[in-house]
């Protein structure tokens, strides 16, 4: 599975071809992001985590997705500008992909099928139901800002619910353990 994840074709937000293998040997935190979501302020915490841990080998990789109530409607240029201007994001961003549904990107198909449950699952699902939103059924990505942690060897170590922010002790401990391994 690792080789497959590391070789899946991706496109950076500025249109360059890439793969997760470009960050081989690093601990990678993959996050599906959106600019018009109630969780969008998580960009700030993700950037802080990235700056704090990048020299130790952490890469935060942002995957814009417009799968949840059209909360990422912009073009790649608009998304990049929004992230830079509003949150001073310096971690790598990718071209928009689908993280759920019929058009799900192979990366997210592999992530969700290999790691079907998320740490922190429950509160966000209940919150969505309270707003009258039918949550995406497991094992699919629940909402924007769901996180997958990959070890230096490319194996999926953990999955975190969308409302588990970058400063959550569960996520921080998992990142630190992966960096120490």
C-alpha positions as CSV (number, residue, x, y, z in Angstrom):
1,X,0.0,0.0,0.0
2,X,2.8,2.4,0.8
3,X,4.3,2.3,-2.6
4,X,0.9,2.9,-4.1
5,X,0.3,6.0,-1.9
6,X,3.7,7.4,-2.7
7,X,3.3,6.9,-6.5
8,X,-0.3,8.2,-7.0
9,X,-0.2,11.2,-9.3
10,X,-1.0,14.5,-7.7
11,X,-0.9,18.1,-8.9
12,X,0.3,21.0,-6.8
13,X,-1.8,24.1,-6.4
14,X,0.4,25.9,-9.0
15,X,-0.1,23.1,-11.5
16,X,3.1,21.0,-11.1
17,X,3.0,17.2,-11.1
18,X,3.8,15.6,-7.7
19,X,3.4,12.5,-5.7
20,X,3.5,11.9,-1.9
21,X,6.8,10.2,-2.7
22,X,8.2,13.7,-3.1
23,X,8.0,13.9,0.7
24,X,9.3,10.4,1.3
25,X,11.1,10.0,4.6
26,X,9.0,12.8,6.2
27,X,6.0,12.5,8.5
28,X,3.1,13.7,6.5
29,X,-0.2,15.1,7.8
30,X,-2.7,15.1,4.9
31,X,-5.7,17.4,5.4
32,X,-8.7,18.1,3.1
33,X,-9.2,21.8,3.4
34,X,-11.8,24.4,2.4
35,X,-11.9,28.2,2.5
36,X,-15.5,28.8,3.3
37,X,-16.1,26.3,6.2
38,X,-16.7,26.9,9.9
39,X,-13.4,24.9,10.4
40,X,-11.4,27.1,8.0
41,X,-9.6,28.9,11.0
42,X,-7.8,25.5,11.5
43,X,-5.4,26.8,8.8
44,X,-3.8,28.9,11.5
45,X,-3.1,25.9,13.8
46,X,-2.0,23.7,10.9
47,X,0.5,26.4,9.8
48,X,1.7,26.9,13.4
49,X,2.2,23.1,13.7
50,X,4.0,23.0,10.4
51,X,6.4,25.8,11.3
52,X,7.1,24.3,14.7
53,X,7.8,20.8,13.4
54,X,9.0,21.0,9.8
55,X,12.7,21.0,10.7
56,X,12.0,17.8,12.7
57,X,10.6,16.3,9.5
58,X,6.8,17.1,9.4
59,X,5.1,18.1,6.2
60,X,1.5,19.3,6.3
61,X,-0.1,18.7,2.9
62,X,-3.3,20.5,2.1
63,X,-5.8,19.1,-0.3
64,X,-8.6,21.6,-1.2
65,X,-11.9,19.8,-1.8
66,X,-15.3,21.2,-2.7
67,X,-17.2,18.1,-1.6
68,X,-19.1,19.5,1.4
69,X,-21.8,22.2,0.7
70,X,-19.6,23.9,-1.9
71,X,-17.3,25.3,0.7
72,X,-14.2,25.4,-1.6
73,X,-15.6,27.1,-4.7
74,X,-12.5,29.0,-5.8
75,X,-9.9,28.3,-8.5
76,X,-6.5,27.1,-7.5
77,X,-5.2,30.6,-7.8
78,X,-8.0,32.0,-5.6
79,X,-7.4,29.2,-3.0
80,X,-3.6,29.9,-2.9
81,X,-4.2,33.6,-2.5
82,X,-6.8,33.1,0.2
83,X,-4.5,30.8,2.2
84,X,-1.5,33.1,1.9
85,X,-3.3,36.4,2.6
86,X,-5.6,35.2,5.5
87,X,-3.4,32.5,7.2
88,X,0.1,33.0,5.8
89,X,0.1,29.3,4.8
90,X,3.5,28.1,3.7
91,X,2.9,24.3,3.8
92,X,2.3,22.7,0.4
93,X,-1.2,22.9,-1.2
94,X,-2.5,20.8,-4.0
95,X,-5.0,21.3,-6.8
96,X,-8.6,20.6,-5.8
97,X,-9.6,17.0,-5.6
98,X,-12.7,15.0,-4.6
99,X,-12.3,13.3,-1.2
100,X,-15.6,11.5,-1.3
101,X,-18.3,10.5,-3.7
102,X,-18.2,9.0,-7.2
103,X,-15.2,11.1,-8.3
104,X,-13.1,10.4,-5.2
105,X,-9.4,10.8,-5.8
106,X,-7.5,7.4,-5.6
107,X,-5.4,8.8,-2.7
108,X,-8.5,9.4,-0.6
109,X,-10.0,6.1,-1.7
110,X,-6.9,4.4,-0.4
111,X,-6.7,6.4,2.8
112,X,-10.3,5.8,3.8
113,X,-10.4,2.2,2.9
114,X,-7.1,1.5,4.7
115,X,-8.0,3.5,7.8
116,X,-11.8,3.5,8.1
117,X,-12.2,5.1,11.5
118,X,-11.1,8.4,12.9
119,X,-9.8,9.5,16.4
120,X,-12.3,12.0,17.7
121,X,-15.2,10.6,15.7
122,X,-18.6,11.5,17.0
123,X,-19.0,15.2,18.1
124,X,-18.7,16.6,14.5
125,X,-21.1,14.0,13.2
126,X,-23.7,15.0,15.8
127,X,-23.1,18.7,15.1
128,X,-23.8,18.2,11.4
129,X,-26.9,16.3,12.2
130,X,-28.0,19.1,14.5
131,X,-27.7,21.5,11.5
132,X,-29.9,19.2,9.4
133,X,-26.9,18.0,7.4
134,X,-26.8,14.3,6.6
135,X,-23.2,13.3,7.4
136,X,-21.1,11.3,5.0
137,X,-21.2,7.7,6.1
138,X,-18.1,6.0,7.4
139,X,-15.6,5.1,6.2
140,X,-15.8,8.2,4.0
141,X,-14.4,11.5,4.9
142,X,-16.9,13.2,7.2
143,X,-16.2,16.8,6.4
144,X,-13.5,19.4,5.6
145,X,-10.3,19.3,7.7
146,X,-10.2,15.6,8.3
147,X,-6.6,14.5,8.9
148,X,-4.5,11.5,8.0
149,X,-1.1,11.0,9.5
150,X,1.6,9.0,7.6
151,X,4.8,7.9,9.1
152,X,8.2,8.3,7.6
153,X,7.8,5.0,5.9
154,X,4.5,6.2,4.2
155,X,2.2,3.9,6.3
156,X,-1.0,5.4,7.6
157,X,-0.6,5.8,11.4
158,X,-3.7,7.7,12.4
159,X,-6.8,9.4,11.1
160,X,-8.4,12.4,12.9
161,X,-12.0,13.7,12.8
162,X,-12.4,17.2,11.2
163,X,-12.9,18.9,14.6
164,X,-9.7,17.5,16.0
165,X,-7.6,20.6,15.6
166,X,-3.8,20.9,15.2
167,X,-3.4,21.8,18.8
168,X,-5.4,18.8,20.1
169,X,-3.2,16.7,22.4
170,X,-4.2,13.4,20.6
171,X,-3.0,14.8,17.3
172,X,0.2,16.4,18.8
173,X,1.1,13.2,20.6
174,X,0.7,11.2,17.4
175,X,2.8,13.6,15.4
176,X,5.5,13.7,18.0
177,X,5.6,9.9,18.2
178,X,5.8,9.6,14.4
179,X,8.7,12.2,14.3
180,X,10.5,10.2,17.1
181,X,10.2,6.9,15.3
